[in-house]
Amino acid sequence: MGNLGSIVDTFYLLSWREIVMIIVGLVLIGLAIFKEYEPTLLLPIGFGCVLANLGMSAYQTFTVTEVVNGQATEVVRSGFLKVLYDAGITTELFPLLIFVGVGAMIDFRPLLAMPKMVILGAAGQFGIYGTLLLASFLAKSFPGLHWGLAEAASIGTIGAIDGPTAIYVTSKIAPNLLGPIAVAAYSYMSLIPIIQPPIMKALSSKEDRKIRMEYAPREVSDRSIVVFPMLVTIIISIISPAAAPLIAALMLGNLLKESGVVDRLDKAAQNEIINVSTLFLGLAVGGTMIGSQFLTVGVLFILVLGLLAFVLDTVFGMLFGQFMKVITGRKINPLIGACGISAFPMAGRIAAKIALEEDPDNFILMHAMGANTAGQLGSVIAGGVLLALVQGFL
């Protein structure tokens, strides 16, 4: 029996929860590889999930004995996923570095040329607050959920359809929900081509979708495009200090691009920095997805609420698009209302594609991108407002 016991001790014994989560991780990897659903994030998240349930989670620590000055001392060490988690999630570094890269990829000229698109960027955030209220209601109706305002606000951030914002906010106020919220945010972002078109078509007629929008915007000077990121950083940091790190990282990346004098830094932000940060972020987030925390009724509610948040964003964006169509005398195609979410540039491309399906000569891409960049700014500001709201009540 002694030999048998020693042999058993050499194996890592899996519980049914860990086996299920390993399968979940493999499914995420499969979706990334074979369906190409946000592969840059879902693949490392899936792999991190597999590792987490093989004893290498983001919470893993172990004790080693070191000899110091002739004396044996026990020292606590961290597993490599915990090192990544502590270095990039706890410190909020990885989401901010990703925002630097995102900022370097965004062109704010369409928004500056059509400032009225800011309205659609604001409308596209309704799902965040609607879901926060619903999550709070469910927490009171189902005490087993153990959700407070912080958890409800974190769930609401899924509605931003912006993974870094959701991860940044959640890591600060509800890190226990980081895994399911990150998976939901990035999964729904990848499903935009499936989720949004039916809603867009249901809330618009063929005649609406055929509306042509003139693209004769005011000229945006090079000086304006350079001043814009600095001005936004200062104003938002004063109005919403909680959003300052996010907006600063986004605008730093944009300034690297638009300044035209730091080409190497601009390329590094768009490539090496964002790629490495995304890889480590995915592994660290996946490392939190252990079976005992993930396989709960609460996680199922989170996934459902996240989908609802996405739907509400699209619905209210379309309704505001319809409103702008009416008050402008049918000069606004309501499809661009659905672009007020943060998923840049996918949402803008989907709206333009649907318009082209109805009329092959109807080009609304620039208008859609204007609304889409407004949605990117709106999601960052909304995340800051949520942080301020929660921190003010705690």
Secondary structure, 3 states (H helix, E strand, C coil): CHHHHHHHHCCCCCCHHHHHHHHHHHHHHHHHHHCCCCHHHHHHHHHHHHHHCCCCCCCCEEEEEEEECCEEEEEEEECHHHHHHHHHHCCCHHHHHHHHHHHHHCCCHHHHHCHHHHHHHHHCCHHHHHHHHHHHHHHHHCHHHCCCHHHHHHHHHHHHCCHHHHHHHHHHHCHHHHHHHHHHHHHHHHCHHHHHHHHHHHCCCHHHHCCCCCCCCCCCCHHHHHHHHHHHHHHHHHHCHHHHHHHHHHHHHHHHHHHCCCHHHHHHHHHHHHHHHHHHHHHHHHCCCCHHHHCCHHHHHHHHHHHHHHHHHHHHHHHHHHHHHHHCCCCCCHHHHHHHCCCCCHHHHHHHHHHHHHCCCCCCHHHHHHHHHHHHHHHHHHHHHHHHHHHHHC
